[in-house]
Amino acid sequence: MENIIRLTNSDLTKYTSQRSGEIKFGERIITIPSDANSWEFVNKCDADFVLFGVPEDIGVRGNFGRPGTASAWESTLKSIVNIQHNKFCKGGKLLILGHLDVTTANEMAKDLDITTTEDRKTLSSIIDTIDKEVSHIVRSILSAGKTPIIIGGGHNNAYGNIKGTALAKGKSINVINFDAHTDFRILEGRHSGNGFSYAFEEGFLKKYFIFGLHENYNSKGVMENIKKMSDRIKYNTYEQIAVRKEKNFSDEMGHALGFIEDEPFGIEIDLDALPNVASSAITPTGFSIEKLRQFLHYFGRNKNATYLHLCEGAPELDEEKNNHLTGKLIAYLITDFIKSTEHKTA
């Protein structure tokens, strides 16, 4: 696990604000002891969920987005450790592995000019390397019998999640993606806009449902390409459900689940689908946070829900006095997912 910077108990203590008469999540969350073999410990520990971060914005840069997603991991840590450990959700269900060491990669990418062919190739090569690492970590967590929760970073990391899960399961998997965009762009070198198209092309992604696309921000070419694959790729739009009322949110969740639940599936959540949440592609309109939380509970409780990926949050792009809110939102979504498994469907 040489490329993972493990979270330690002292890190937890640093982030946790202890208070007399209360038990915080950070006082019960499991970490890997410094003298333990990492994957042996993950395999034997009592935690059902393993949390790790990919604090990069290289894929976002490669997709002409605003950098800032690298800041989501630490913001999430500061929030998740300070929620209450109580009967509703217990910290001992979660092991925090740590984060992928992308220090060198971020440093290499920050001064590249994506308008030049050579620098775009370099960015893509860096992302390829991160893909391999993410895939290995996800595969290892699943092979240990645990459920991965991945905090991005950009949506480029969906590829590693899908590949790692497919390798662990020995077959291609399905995905439900709550997103304003398809991220099914052409195979032009890796970035945050084509993780799903690469996973599909390489045989790791079997069926793909995009929930709540924004009609103004998906190109004609991509939509025509998806139409040709309608037996394996389906979608609905935010406008169909929330604006024109042609479709019903609850009914659409049922239709989407029916499409993907026959195989293990990943849950991908792009925070740029939510109004006014700091992200590289912030939007003024979209489904509410409450709708997303209902969505996450609904899909998370299915027996074939295999991983959760929360990405594209960018706290450093928020107002200075409120830049903790993205991490707080991610912490809510993590615990919603953990709680949903207590209501697993057959």
C-alpha positions as CSV (number, residue, x, y, z in Angstrom):
1,M,0.0,0.0,0.0
2,E,2.9,2.3,-0.7
3,N,0.9,4.8,-2.7
4,I,-1.7,5.3,0.1
5,I,-1.1,7.8,2.8
6,R,-2.8,6.0,5.7
7,L,-5.0,7.9,8.2
8,T,-3.7,7.5,11.7
9,N,-5.3,7.8,15.1
10,S,-3.4,11.0,15.7
11,D,-4.9,12.4,12.5
12,L,-8.4,11.5,13.9
13,T,-7.6,13.3,17.1
14,K,-6.4,16.3,15.3
15,Y,-9.6,16.6,13.3
16,T,-12.1,15.6,16.1
17,S,-13.5,18.3,18.4
18,Q,-14.2,16.2,21.5
19,R,-16.9,17.4,23.9
20,S,-17.8,16.2,27.4
21,G,-20.9,14.0,27.4
22,E,-20.8,13.3,23.7
23,I,-19.2,10.6,21.5
24,K,-18.0,11.8,18.1
25,F,-17.6,9.6,15.1
26,G,-13.9,10.3,15.2
27,E,-13.7,8.5,18.6
28,R,-15.1,5.3,17.1
29,I,-13.9,5.2,13.5
30,I,-11.4,2.5,12.8
31,T,-7.9,3.2,11.4
32,I,-5.1,0.8,10.5
33,P,-2.5,0.5,13.2
34,S,1.0,1.5,12.1
35,D,2.4,-1.9,12.7
36,A,-0.4,-3.8,10.9
37,N,-0.4,-5.3,7.4
38,S,-2.9,-3.0,5.7
39,W,-5.0,-5.5,3.7
40,E,-4.9,-8.2,6.3
41,F,-6.3,-5.7,8.8
42,V,-9.0,-4.5,6.4
43,N,-10.0,-8.1,5.8
44,K,-10.3,-8.9,9.6
45,C,-11.7,-5.7,11.0
46,D,-15.3,-5.3,12.0
47,A,-16.0,-2.3,9.8
48,D,-18.3,-2.9,6.8
49,F,-17.3,0.2,4.9
50,V,-13.9,1.5,3.8
51,L,-13.5,5.2,3.1
52,F,-10.6,6.6,1.0
53,G,-9.9,9.8,-0.9
54,V,-8.4,10.7,-4.3
55,P,-7.6,14.4,-3.7
56,E,-6.9,15.5,-7.3
57,D,-8.3,17.8,-9.9
58,I,-6.2,16.6,-12.8
59,G,-9.1,15.0,-14.6
60,V,-11.1,18.2,-14.2
61,R,-8.3,20.3,-15.7
62,G,-8.1,17.9,-18.6
63,N,-11.8,18.5,-19.2
64,F,-11.4,22.3,-19.2
65,G,-13.0,22.6,-15.8
66,R,-12.1,24.8,-12.8
67,P,-9.6,23.1,-10.4
68,G,-10.6,22.7,-6.8
69,T,-11.8,19.2,-6.3
70,A,-8.6,18.2,-4.6
71,S,-9.8,20.0,-1.5
72,A,-12.9,17.8,-0.9
73,W,-11.1,15.0,0.9
74,E,-9.8,17.0,3.8
75,S,-13.0,18.9,4.1
76,T,-14.9,15.6,4.3
77,L,-12.6,14.3,7.0
78,K,-13.1,17.3,9.2
79,S,-16.9,16.8,9.0
80,I,-17.3,13.1,9.2
81,V,-15.3,12.8,12.4
82,N,-17.4,15.4,14.1
83,I,-20.8,13.9,13.6
84,Q,-22.4,12.1,16.6
85,H,-21.8,8.4,17.2
86,N,-25.3,7.3,18.3
87,K,-28.0,4.7,17.7
88,F,-28.7,6.1,14.2
89,C,-25.2,5.5,12.9
90,K,-22.1,4.1,14.6
91,G,-18.5,5.1,13.8
92,G,-17.3,1.6,14.2
93,K,-18.9,0.6,10.9
94,L,-16.4,2.7,9.1
95,L,-12.7,2.2,8.5
96,I,-10.9,5.2,7.0
97,L,-8.1,3.9,4.9
98,G,-6.5,7.2,4.0
99,H,-5.9,8.9,0.6
100,L,-4.1,8.1,-2.6
101,D,-0.8,9.9,-2.6
102,V,-1.2,12.2,-5.6
103,T,1.1,15.0,-4.5
104,T,3.6,14.5,-7.3
105,A,0.8,14.1,-9.9
106,N,-0.9,17.3,-8.8
107,E,2.4,19.2,-8.9
108,M,3.1,17.9,-12.4
109,A,-0.3,18.9,-13.7
110,K,-0.7,22.3,-12.2
111,D,1.3,24.2,-14.8
112,L,0.4,22.2,-17.9
113,D,-1.4,24.0,-20.7
114,I,-4.4,21.9,-21.8
115,T,-4.8,23.9,-25.0
116,T,-1.6,22.3,-26.3
117,T,-1.6,18.7,-27.7
118,E,1.5,17.6,-25.8
119,D,0.3,18.9,-22.4
120,R,-3.1,17.2,-22.9
121,K,-1.3,13.9,-23.6
122,T,0.8,14.4,-20.4
123,L,-2.4,15.1,-18.4
124,S,-4.0,12.0,-19.8
125,S,-0.9,9.9,-19.0
126,I,-1.0,11.1,-15.4
127,I,-4.7,10.2,-15.1
128,D,-4.0,6.8,-16.5
129,T,-1.6,6.2,-13.6
130,I,-4.2,7.3,-11.1
131,D,-6.7,5.0,-12.8
132,K,-4.5,2.0,-12.1
133,E,-4.1,3.0,-8.4
134,V,-7.8,3.6,-7.9
135,S,-8.7,0.3,-9.6
136,H,-6.3,-1.6,-7.4
137,I,-7.6,0.0,-4.2
138,V,-11.3,-0.6,-5.0
139,R,-10.5,-4.2,-6.1
140,S,-8.6,-4.9,-2.8
141,I,-11.4,-3.4,-0.6
142,L,-14.0,-5.5,-2.3
143,S,-11.9,-8.6,-2.2
144,A,-11.7,-8.1,1.6
145,G,-15.5,-8.3,1.7
146,K,-16.0,-4.6,2.4
147,T,-17.9,-1.8,0.6
148,P,-15.7,1.0,-0.8
149,I,-16.8,4.7,-0.4
150,I,-14.6,6.8,-2.6
151,I,-14.3,10.6,-2.2
152,G,-13.0,12.5,-5.3
153,G,-11.4,14.2,-7.0
154,G,-12.9,14.5,-10.4
155,H,-15.4,12.2,-12.1
156,N,-12.5,10.7,-14.0
157,N,-12.1,8.3,-11.0
158,A,-15.4,6.6,-12.0
159,Y,-13.3,4.6,-14.5
160,G,-11.0,3.1,-11.7
161,N,-14.0,2.4,-9.5
162,I,-15.8,0.5,-12.3
163,K,-12.7,-1.4,-13.4
164,G,-11.7,-2.3,-9.9
165,T,-15.2,-3.6,-9.1
166,A,-15.4,-5.6,-12.3
167,L,-12.1,-7.2,-11.6
168,A,-13.1,-8.1,-8.0
169,K,-16.4,-9.5,-9.3
170,G,-14.9,-11.3,-12.3
171,K,-17.5,-9.7,-14.7
172,S,-18.7,-6.4,-16.0
173,I,-20.9,-4.3,-13.7
174,N,-23.7,-1.8,-14.0
175,V,-23.7,1.8,-12.8
176,I,-26.3,4.4,-11.8
177,N,-25.0,8.0,-12.1
178,F,-26.7,11.0,-10.5
179,D,-25.3,13.7,-12.8
180,A,-26.0,16.7,-14.9
181,H,-23.7,15.3,-17.6
182,T,-23.2,11.9,-19.2
183,D,-19.4,11.9,-18.9
184,F,-19.6,9.6,-22.0
185,R,-17.4,11.8,-24.2
186,I,-15.2,10.5,-27.0
187,L,-12.1,8.4,-26.3
188,E,-9.6,11.3,-26.7
189,G,-7.3,10.5,-23.8
190,R,-8.5,10.3,-20.2
191,H,-10.2,13.2,-18.3
192,S,-13.2,13.7,-16.1
193,G,-15.7,13.7,-19.0
194,N,-15.1,10.2,-20.4
195,G,-14.6,7.8,-17.5
196,F,-17.8,5.9,-18.4
197,S,-17.1,5.7,-22.1
198,Y,-13.7,4.2,-21.5
199,A,-15.1,1.7,-19.0
200,F,-17.8,0.8,-21.5
201,E,-15.4,0.4,-24.4
202,E,-13.0,-1.8,-22.4
203,G,-15.8,-4.1,-21.2
204,F,-15.9,-3.2,-17.5
205,L,-19.3,-1.4,-17.7
206,K,-22.3,-3.4,-18.8
207,K,-25.3,-1.2,-18.3
208,Y,-25.3,2.5,-17.5
209,F,-28.2,4.7,-16.3
210,I,-27.7,8.5,-16.0
211,F,-30.3,10.1,-13.7
212,G,-31.3,13.7,-14.1
213,L,-29.3,14.9,-17.1
214,H,-29.4,18.7,-17.7
215,E,-30.7,19.1,-21.2
216,N,-28.7,22.3,-21.9
217,Y,-25.3,20.7,-21.2
218,N,-25.1,17.5,-23.1
219,S,-24.0,17.6,-26.7
220,K,-25.9,16.4,-29.7
221,G,-23.1,14.0,-30.6
222,V,-23.0,12.3,-27.2
223,M,-26.8,12.0,-27.1
224,E,-26.9,10.4,-30.6
225,N,-24.1,8.0,-29.6
226,I,-26.1,7.0,-26.5
227,K,-29.2,6.5,-28.5
228,K,-27.4,3.9,-30.6
229,M,-26.7,1.9,-27.4
230,S,-30.2,2.2,-25.9
231,D,-30.2,-1.4,-24.9
232,R,-27.3,-0.8,-22.5
233,I,-27.5,2.9,-21.7
234,K,-30.6,4.8,-20.5
235,Y,-31.2,8.2,-19.0
236,N,-33.8,10.7,-17.9
237,T,-33.5,14.5,-17.6
238,Y,-34.0,16.9,-14.8
239,E,-36.4,18.9,-17.0
240,Q,-38.6,15.9,-17.7
241,I,-39.0,15.2,-14.0
242,A,-38.8,18.6,-12.2
243,V,-39.8,21.2,-14.8
244,R,-42.2,19.7,-17.3
245,K,-43.5,17.0,-14.9
246,E,-43.5,14.4,-17.7
247,K,-42.0,11.9,-15.4
248,N,-42.2,11.2,-11.6
249,F,-39.1,11.2,-9.5
250,S,-40.1,8.0,-7.5
251,D,-41.2,6.2,-10.6
252,E,-38.0,7.0,-12.4
253,M,-35.9,5.6,-9.5
254,G,-37.9,2.4,-9.9
255,H,-37.3,2.3,-13.7
256,A,-33.6,2.9,-13.2
257,L,-33.3,0.3,-10.5
258,G,-35.1,-2.2,-12.7
259,F,-32.5,-1.6,-15.5
260,I,-29.4,-2.1,-13.3
261,E,-30.2,-4.3,-10.4
262,D,-29.6,-7.7,-12.1
263,E,-25.8,-7.2,-11.6
264,P,-23.6,-5.6,-9.0
265,F,-23.8,-1.9,-9.5
266,G,-21.9,1.2,-8.5
267,I,-23.5,4.4,-7.3
268,E,-21.9,7.5,-8.7
269,I,-22.9,11.0,-7.4
270,D,-21.6,14.1,-9.1
271,L,-22.1,17.1,-6.8
272,D,-22.3,19.5,-9.7
273,A,-25.9,18.2,-10.3
274,L,-27.0,20.0,-7.1
275,P,-27.8,23.7,-7.1
276,N,-25.2,26.1,-5.7
277,V,-22.9,23.3,-4.3
278,A,-19.3,24.4,-4.9
279,S,-17.9,22.4,-7.8
280,S,-15.9,22.8,-11.0
281,A,-19.2,23.1,-13.0
282,I,-21.5,24.7,-10.4
283,T,-25.1,25.0,-11.4
284,P,-27.9,27.3,-10.2
285,T,-30.6,24.7,-10.8
286,G,-31.1,21.0,-10.1
287,F,-32.5,18.4,-7.8
288,S,-32.5,19.3,-4.1
289,I,-30.1,17.8,-1.6
290,E,-33.2,16.1,0.0
291,K,-34.0,14.4,-3.3
292,L,-30.4,13.2,-3.6
293,R,-30.5,11.8,-0.1
294,Q,-33.7,9.9,-1.0
295,F,-32.1,8.7,-4.1
296,L,-29.0,7.4,-2.2
297,H,-31.1,5.6,0.4
298,Y,-33.2,4.0,-2.3
299,F,-30.3,2.6,-4.3
300,G,-28.0,2.0,-1.4
301,R,-30.4,-0.5,0.3
302,N,-30.4,-2.8,-2.7
303,K,-28.4,-6.0,-2.2
304,N,-26.4,-5.4,-5.4
305,A,-25.2,-1.9,-4.5
306,T,-21.5,-2.4,-4.5
307,Y,-19.7,1.0,-4.0
308,L,-20.4,4.7,-3.6
309,H,-18.4,7.5,-5.3
310,L,-18.9,11.1,-4.3
311,C,-17.1,13.5,-6.6
312,E,-16.6,16.9,-8.1
313,G,-17.1,18.8,-4.8
314,A,-14.7,21.8,-4.6
315,P,-14.8,23.4,-1.2
316,E,-12.0,25.8,-2.1
317,L,-14.3,27.4,-4.7
318,D,-16.9,28.2,-2.1
319,E,-17.2,31.4,-0.1
320,E,-14.5,31.5,2.5
321,K,-16.9,31.6,5.5
322,N,-18.9,28.6,4.2
323,N,-16.3,26.4,2.5
324,H,-16.8,23.7,5.2
325,L,-20.3,23.1,3.8
326,T,-19.3,20.8,0.9
327,G,-17.5,18.5,3.3
328,K,-20.5,18.5,5.6
329,L,-22.8,17.6,2.7
330,I,-20.5,14.7,1.8
331,A,-20.5,13.5,5.4
332,Y,-24.4,13.4,5.3
333,L,-24.3,11.4,2.1
334,I,-21.8,8.9,3.5
335,T,-23.9,8.2,6.6
336,D,-27.1,8.0,4.4
337,F,-25.4,5.3,2.4
338,I,-24.2,3.4,5.6
339,K,-27.7,3.7,7.1
340,S,-29.4,2.5,3.9
341,T,-27.7,-0.9,4.2
342,E,-29.7,-1.6,7.4
343,H,-32.8,-1.7,5.1
344,K,-31.3,-4.0,2.4
345,T,-33.8,-5.5,0.0
346,A,-33.7,-9.1,-1.1
